[in-house]
Amino acid sequence: MGHSLNAALLQRDHRHLVHSLHSEKTHLDGRVWVRGEGCELLDADGNRYIDAMSGLWNVTLGYGQPALVQAAASQMGELAYASGYSGSSNLRAMELAERLASLCYPSINRFFFTSGGGESTDSTIKTARYYWKAMGKPGKYKTISLMGGYHGTTLASMCATGMPAYWPSFEPRMPGFVHIPNHDRYRYPAVEGQDPGLAAANELERAILAEGPDSVALFLIEPVCGAGAYVPPPGYLQRIREICDRYEVLLAADEVITGFGRTGRLFALDHWGIEPDLVQFAKGITSGYVPLGGVGLSDRVAEVFDRADSVPWMHCYTYSGHPVACAVALATLDVIESQRLVEAATRLGDRLHQGLRNALGDHPHVGDIRGLGLMAGVELVADRSSKASFDPARKIGPAVISEARQRGVVTRGRGDTIYLGPALVASEALVDRVVDVIADSVRCVIDGT
């Protein structure tokens, strides 16, 4: 594959743009995308790639969905913008909130809209602090989250994100953020006679007691961790809900990745039959076509917003309830429902996981294959019996991802774990192709075959 135009464009790009996770070497080896068609991307040299990550988990309906394009264009012509500040609203924002109330967890009926996941995390943290002050417990301000959890990279959301690589360049971090060990079934230390789900969940109770229950406002968790596709063990989330209730800590579900069908439920906590006090979302609500996120508030939390003695909620975004974004979200929900894409995520997810197990389950350097629905992680290890990791200097994971790109599949990963998250509209043949390419790439990099 030639990359003459692509390479020239990257040099042009590099003169004036700074990118997310900026790295000159990584960037100049990248691609300039000029077109998206279905589940495929075309680069500037005309090379075609399967997008096995749905962008960044967000392009759930694939590229070129005419209903979403039409919804945006129509709304721009009718009302391109309206303030979402108190005393101002628009019909699309109202309609989206009503629609979400009918689809979300039964106790969640009020919504605040943002422009994405990081803003949603900040809004969740501030909502929890506002709630406890209104409840006469101003000392409750701390947020607890998981190591390995990802909640964004604004300053507050970065502090909640449990990935130390995101911290050093921007420290000192804000006070009031605490992390507990991940429930990772593959690596969480087993204790004989202890149920692994309950043992991992009890890390939260230990942290609350160590910090002091009167100081903890919020526990924030992804139902399935996007960075690594970690699925909680049985009983874990039910125990988490019990602990939050016992110590008066709000439970927030970060469904930025899992929301709107990716795991085989419209919202992922439904797999475990529990409800959060707050739910944050973004990505799939517009299939990534325009930026939109939000936070859903339980009736118990929302009640304090309307008290006669409540102080104004001094939290505001210029683009909250943006009518064009809300119009695209409504069209996205229509497509998800009319094409039965939540069911498709279950069916295609089963095919993805079974395919990965068949192709790589016996490979001596594949330690774990995990995930739920159209979220998958393949963890590569130096020694399967001891679970020892490869020397990071070998960059095995990045080499597999690079090899897959050479074979026409683009995806992402962290360390030596490969992530996969095809669009909900993917075909069975496309899922099969992704599995084949990842398996071939693993064998090529590790076995030299």
C-alpha atoms as one frame of an Amber mdcrd trajectory, in Angstrom:
protein
   0.000   0.000   0.000   1.387   3.406  -0.965   1.000   6.298   1.444   2.283
   9.258  -0.594  -0.714  11.584  -0.242  -1.466  10.291   3.240   2.103  10.997
   4.386   2.091  14.491   2.889  -1.202  15.299   4.595   0.130  14.122   7.940
   3.091  16.473   7.600   0.675  19.310   6.774  -1.481  18.344   9.742   1.498
  18.261  12.096   2.387  21.905  11.407  -0.779  23.286  12.998  -2.624  20.611
  14.997  -2.031  19.030  18.382  -3.861  15.722  18.774  -5.376  13.765  21.632
  -2.660  11.573  23.214  -0.198  13.568  21.096   2.945  11.721  20.004   4.847
  12.831  16.932   6.125   9.352  16.020   2.716   7.733  16.424   1.018  10.491
  14.503   3.289  10.541  11.480   2.734   6.791  11.099  -1.026   7.357  11.101
  -3.801   7.790   8.579  -5.857  10.731   7.342  -9.424   9.539   6.966 -11.374
  11.028   4.083 -14.529   8.930   3.941 -16.597   6.476   5.971 -18.909   3.883
   4.421 -20.872   1.532   6.646 -18.283  -0.109   8.917 -15.317   0.895   6.780
 -12.955   3.874   6.593 -11.035   5.106   3.543  -7.699   6.893   3.955  -6.251
   9.610   1.740  -4.545   7.035  -0.505  -7.815   5.200  -1.112  -6.973   2.245
   1.131 -10.038   0.721   2.771 -10.093  -0.507   6.383 -12.634  -2.184   8.640
 -13.229   0.025  11.667 -13.213  -2.617  14.393 -13.553  -0.039  17.186 -16.547
   1.973  15.886 -14.338   5.067  15.961 -13.746   5.321  19.721 -16.609   2.959
  20.633 -19.023   5.661  19.487 -19.957   5.164  15.806 -22.457   2.475  16.735
 -24.538   2.855  13.568 -21.597   2.958  11.178 -20.857   5.750   8.717 -23.258
   7.408   6.285 -26.588   6.788   8.057 -28.958   8.996   6.017 -31.517   9.423
   8.825 -28.907  11.023  11.077 -27.600  13.298   8.329 -31.120  14.415   7.484
 -32.022  15.034  11.121 -29.011  17.318  11.551 -29.589  19.257   8.329 -33.299
  19.702   8.992 -32.779  20.913  12.549 -30.027  23.317  11.512 -32.473  24.937
   9.135 -35.252  25.141  11.733 -33.330  26.120  14.877 -29.557  25.753  14.850
 -28.995  26.723  18.487 -30.834  27.624  21.662 -29.482  28.306  25.123 -30.108
  25.574  27.653 -29.827  27.915  30.620 -32.735  28.024  33.055 -35.585  29.975
  31.458 -34.755  28.778  27.919 -35.348  25.467  26.162 -36.127  23.859  22.821
 -38.426  21.113  21.588 -35.732  18.624  20.603 -34.163  18.704  24.071 -37.575
  18.126  25.660 -38.381  15.281  23.276 -35.025  13.592  23.908 -35.409  13.845
  27.686 -38.921  12.380  27.450 -37.679   9.587  25.217 -34.791   8.765  27.543
 -37.102   8.722  30.557 -39.152   6.039  28.805 -36.046   3.971  27.951 -33.729
   4.389  30.932 -33.822   2.803  34.383 -37.329   3.286  35.876 -36.169   5.562
  38.703 -34.321   7.920  36.327 -36.570  10.551  34.756 -34.618  13.826  34.640
 -31.629  14.625  32.425 -28.894  17.223  32.018 -27.179  17.301  28.629 -23.482
  17.840  27.907 -21.200  17.636  24.867 -19.474  14.368  25.739 -18.268  11.867
  28.290 -15.711  13.975  30.162 -18.241  16.772  30.668 -20.718  14.154  31.825
 -18.266  12.874  34.449 -17.700  16.396  35.764 -21.469  16.888  35.867 -21.943
  13.647  37.794 -19.310  14.597  40.374 -20.786  18.062  40.814 -24.329  16.673
  41.033 -23.283  14.328  43.837 -21.635  17.157  45.772 -24.652  19.425  45.229
 -27.006  16.663  46.398 -25.192  15.999  49.668 -24.928  19.704  50.463 -28.688
  20.001  49.871 -29.180  17.002  52.164 -27.310  18.765  54.962 -24.141  16.662
  54.621 -21.600  19.040  53.045 -18.679  16.890  54.224 -19.578  14.204  51.680
 -17.522  15.233  48.654 -15.160  12.388  47.715 -15.443  10.240  44.603 -14.325
   6.600  44.555 -13.709   4.784  41.268 -11.842   1.755  39.909  -8.221   1.418
  38.933  -8.357   0.755  35.210 -11.614   2.663  34.857 -11.787   5.428  32.269
 -14.013   8.465  32.810 -12.441  11.146  30.620  -9.580  13.648  30.821 -10.955
  16.989  31.921  -9.230  17.827  35.202 -11.905  16.320  37.454 -12.662  13.360
  35.201  -8.924  12.666  34.875  -8.761  12.430  38.647 -11.569   9.866  38.569
  -9.913   7.944  35.718  -7.929   5.092  37.253  -5.075   5.043  34.739  -1.889
   6.498  36.221  -0.391   7.216  32.779  -2.882  10.075  32.428  -1.764  11.824
  35.638   1.943  12.826  35.838   2.033  15.606  33.225  -0.849  17.418  34.919
  -0.345  16.828  38.621  -1.010  17.763  41.333  -4.369  16.051  41.087  -7.424
  17.455  42.803  -8.086  16.195  46.330 -11.082  14.015  47.026 -10.501  11.157
  44.563  -9.851   7.568  45.670  -9.330   4.380  43.636  -9.995   0.752  44.533
  -8.587  -2.365  42.806 -10.235  -3.500  39.596 -12.495  -6.560  39.753 -10.593
  -8.055  36.769 -11.497 -11.757  36.974  -8.226 -12.717  35.320  -5.891 -10.914
  37.729  -7.834 -10.030  40.889  -6.143 -12.155  43.595  -8.266 -15.163  44.503
  -8.675 -15.959  48.189  -9.586 -19.525  49.084 -13.093 -19.769  50.506 -14.062
 -16.260  49.357 -16.524 -15.537  46.574 -14.501 -13.481  44.041 -17.374 -11.143
  43.227 -18.038 -10.293  46.859 -14.340 -10.047  47.696 -13.721  -7.541  44.901
 -16.851  -5.550  45.780 -15.814  -5.367  49.421 -12.824  -3.269  48.312 -15.387
  -0.449  48.104 -16.530  -0.946  51.688 -12.922  -0.937  52.888 -12.240   2.324
  51.039 -15.385   4.007  52.387 -14.475   3.025  55.935 -10.872   4.157  55.475
 -11.930   7.550  54.145 -14.845   7.890  56.549 -18.427   7.364  55.312 -19.270
  10.975  56.150 -16.763  12.122  53.511 -17.738   9.918  50.529 -20.297  11.261
  48.054 -20.065   9.010  45.028 -18.934   5.688  43.610 -18.461   5.892  39.839
 -18.140   2.704  37.781 -18.414   1.492  34.204 -20.700  -1.578  34.166 -18.144
  -3.088  31.771 -14.782  -1.297  31.740 -14.090  -0.013  28.249 -10.306  -0.038
  28.672  -9.814  -3.776  28.885 -13.417  -5.030  28.518 -13.509  -6.155  32.151
 -16.867  -7.743  33.031 -17.719  -7.820  36.753 -17.909 -11.278  38.375 -21.323
 -12.607  39.487 -22.688 -10.826  42.536 -20.249  -7.919  42.288 -22.589  -5.130
  41.217 -25.407  -6.283  43.479 -22.996  -6.080  46.430 -21.785  -2.654  45.250
 -25.392  -1.406  45.313 -25.814  -2.754  48.877 -22.616  -1.048  50.064 -23.609
   2.286  48.522 -27.025   2.094  50.206 -25.537   1.127  53.569 -23.079   4.033
  53.696 -25.227   6.623  51.903 -23.021   6.879  48.814 -24.529   7.680  45.432
 -23.913   5.002  42.774 -23.198   6.386  39.313 -23.052   4.172  36.243 -20.680
   5.437  33.560 -22.479   4.130  30.479 -20.606   6.348  28.029 -19.382   3.219
  26.199 -21.919   0.625  27.346 -25.054   2.732  26.826 -27.409   2.460  23.843
 -27.043  -1.180  23.056 -23.381  -2.129  22.868 -23.531  -4.854  25.542 -26.822
  -6.341  24.388 -28.990  -4.193  26.685 -29.932  -0.588  26.053 -28.225   0.232
  29.376 -25.768  -2.264  30.767 -26.634  -2.377  34.475 -29.850  -4.034  33.332
 -27.788  -7.231  32.873 -27.450  -7.349  36.660 -30.910  -6.115  37.621 -29.844
  -3.066  39.588 -30.407   0.673  39.151 -27.953   3.530  39.703 -28.656   6.893
  41.334 -26.978   8.634  38.406 -26.217   7.412  34.889 -23.883   9.214  32.508
 -23.794   8.673  28.775 -22.378  10.014  25.484 -20.852   8.279  22.417 -23.606
   5.969  21.139 -26.469   8.374  21.809 -25.679  10.111  18.491 -23.508   7.357
  16.978 -20.716   9.944  17.198 -22.209  12.070  14.410 -22.367  15.157  16.652
 -21.035  15.619  20.198 -23.640  14.914  22.879 -23.581  13.449  26.370 -25.585
  13.710  29.519 -26.421  12.616  33.031 -29.672  11.011  34.133 -30.789  11.727
  37.692 -32.856   9.403  39.839 -36.062  10.844  41.266 -34.406  10.917  44.696
 -31.510  13.036  43.425 -33.621  15.245  41.156 -35.943  16.147  44.017 -33.358
  18.433  45.618 -33.137  20.551  42.442 -36.734  21.723  42.834 -36.879  22.494
  46.549 -37.957  26.023  47.384 -34.889  26.429  49.582 -32.368  25.013  47.094
 -29.643  27.309  45.843 -29.316  27.565  42.046 -27.266  24.774  40.453 -24.336
  26.883  39.261 -23.266  24.407  36.610 -23.759  25.274  32.942 -22.571  24.491
  29.434 -23.151  26.673  26.370 -24.092  23.589  24.366 -26.297  21.811  26.914
 -29.439  20.590  25.163 -28.126  21.662  21.747 -31.103  21.226  19.387 -29.092
  19.755  16.492 -27.363  17.227  18.753 -30.693  16.283  20.342 -32.311  15.864
  16.905 -29.532  13.495  15.848 -29.922  11.589  19.127 -33.641  11.111  18.486
 -32.882   9.808  14.980 -30.229   7.481  16.427 -32.725   6.006  18.896 -35.174
   5.492  16.009 -32.571   3.487  14.056 -31.581   1.435  17.113 -35.226   0.504
  17.688 -36.344  -0.004  14.084 -33.337  -2.173  13.195 -33.433  -4.057  16.518
 -29.777  -3.292  17.096 -29.749  -4.123  20.811 -30.653  -7.695  19.859 -28.071
  -7.540  17.059 -25.377  -6.618  19.590 -26.168  -9.794  21.547 -26.127 -11.993
  18.459 -23.021 -10.442  16.890 -21.306 -10.270  20.272 -21.811 -13.997  20.783
 -20.324 -14.575  17.344 -17.356 -12.291  18.073 -16.517 -13.961  21.404 -17.011
 -17.493  20.120 -14.885 -16.706  17.079 -12.073 -15.325  19.227 -12.192 -18.355
  21.532 -12.128 -20.739  18.571  -9.260 -18.926  16.853  -7.106 -17.963  19.853
  -8.410 -19.788  22.919  -5.633 -22.385  22.797  -2.813 -20.015  21.846  -0.028
 -20.237  24.463   0.300 -16.445  24.623  -3.395 -15.534  24.815  -4.090 -15.241
  28.528  -7.669 -13.996  28.544 -10.510 -13.312  26.119 -13.254 -11.294  27.766
 -16.071  -8.838  27.246 -19.833  -8.603  26.782 -21.828  -8.027  23.629 -19.850
  -6.014  21.102 -17.087  -5.234  23.595 -14.107  -7.580  23.592 -10.581  -7.640
  24.951  -7.795 -10.078  24.079  -4.966 -10.031  26.649  -1.606 -11.331  25.455
   0.867 -12.746  27.972   4.437 -14.006  27.967   3.542 -17.079  30.019   0.046
 -18.464  30.171   0.508 -20.603  33.263   1.915 -17.802  35.435  -0.006 -14.977
  33.675   3.314 -13.121  33.388   3.156 -10.127  31.071   5.501  -9.464  28.175
   8.312  -6.981  28.738   6.597  -3.650  27.883   9.645  -2.665  25.830   8.708
  -5.355  23.308   5.433  -3.528  22.571   3.698  -6.746  21.583   0.201  -5.244
  21.697   1.036  -2.247  19.496   2.788  -4.574  17.038  -0.366  -6.715  16.745
  -2.481  -3.611  16.159  -0.027  -2.382  13.512  -0.043  -5.785  11.801  -3.850
  -5.807  11.799  -3.859  -2.388  10.148  -1.577  -3.706   7.421  -4.202  -6.402
   6.900  -7.044  -3.887   6.643  -8.442  -3.703  10.189  -8.017  -0.690  12.487
  -8.554  -0.971  16.222  -7.019   0.132  19.520  -5.616  -1.367  22.700  -3.705
  -0.653  25.878  -0.483  -2.412  26.748  -0.791  -5.970  25.449  -4.586  -6.046
  25.453  -6.318  -5.658  22.091  -9.770  -4.010  22.118 -12.536  -4.831  19.677
 -15.869  -3.046  19.376 -17.470  -3.286  15.929 -20.559  -1.245  15.111 -23.995
  -2.604  15.997 -24.839  -2.608  12.269 -21.910  -4.894  11.388 -22.542  -8.006
   9.291 -21.655 -11.500  10.451 -19.090 -11.656   7.648 -17.422  -8.477   8.880
 -17.231  -9.801  12.450 -15.711 -13.020  11.123 -13.160 -11.034   9.114 -12.142
  -9.028  12.195 -11.611 -12.257  14.158  -9.528 -13.782  11.369  -7.327 -10.702
  11.014  -6.702 -10.359  14.756  -5.875 -14.075  15.063  -3.519 -13.915  12.061
  -1.884 -10.769  13.438  -1.285 -12.360  16.851   0.292 -15.402  15.237   2.401
 -13.247  12.907   3.798 -11.047  15.694   4.292 -13.680  18.395   4.926 -16.855
  16.402   6.429 -15.310  13.288   3.947 -17.188  11.090
